[in-house]
């Protein structure tokens, strides 16, 4: 198991020491905590969010999930859906 974790840590985008991550999205106002919705949970470095409205801004943030629980939320990032 230790060997597998060492290989994963070398993959770009993988959260070292984490078993996965939770991704959240917000389509209205990133300052509105009530507007954040869980987009999904993944163990992969890439997570595809579906159902975005074209030409609308969406904000995202993630947090790591590990043996001691969930980590702090990341800084907010945004994307304009095509």
N, C-alpha and C positions, 0 to 999 in steps of 0.2 A: 504494500500500500504506500509506503513512504516513497518508493521509486516513482510510482504513478503521480503522486503529488508534485514531485520535483519536476517531472516532465511538463505537467500542466502549468507550473509557475513560469516556465520559459515561453509559453504561448502569449503573444501580444493580446492585450485586452482581458486576460484572465486575472481574477482577483486573487492574489497570493494568500493562502491560508483560508480561503472561503470555499464553501461547498456550492454556492450558487449566488444569485442576486435577484432581487425583486426590482422590477421596472415600473415606474409610475408615469402617467401622462395627465396633462391638463390642457384643455382646449379653450379656456377662457381667460384666466388671469393667474399667473404664477404666484402672486401674493395671496390668493384666496386658498387657504389650506383645505377648505371643504370641497373645492373643485378637483382635487387630485384623486385620480382613480388608479387602481392597480391594473397595469397593462398585462402583466404576467410574471412568472418566475422561471428562471432558466439556469442551467449549469454551463451554457455555451458562452463564448466570447461575443457572439452576435445574437441579437434578439429582434425579430421582425414584428413590428406593430401593424396590424391591419385595421381597416375601417376608418382611416383618416379622411377628412373631407378635403377635396382638392382646393388649392389656393387659400387654405387656412393655416395659421400658425398654430403649432402644438409645442408645448413645453414638456421636457422630460427630466427625470431624476431617478437615480438608482440607489440601492443600498445592498451591502454584502450580507450574506447569510452564512454563518459559521457555527462551530460547536458551542460558542458562548452566546448565541442569539444573533440578532441583526445589528449591523453597524449603523453609523450615522448616515443620513441622506447626503448624496453628492450635491455639488453645485447644480443649478438649473441650466439645462441646455435647451435650445429650441431648433425647430425645423419647419420649413414651409412645405406642406404636402403638394405634390405635383398632380 
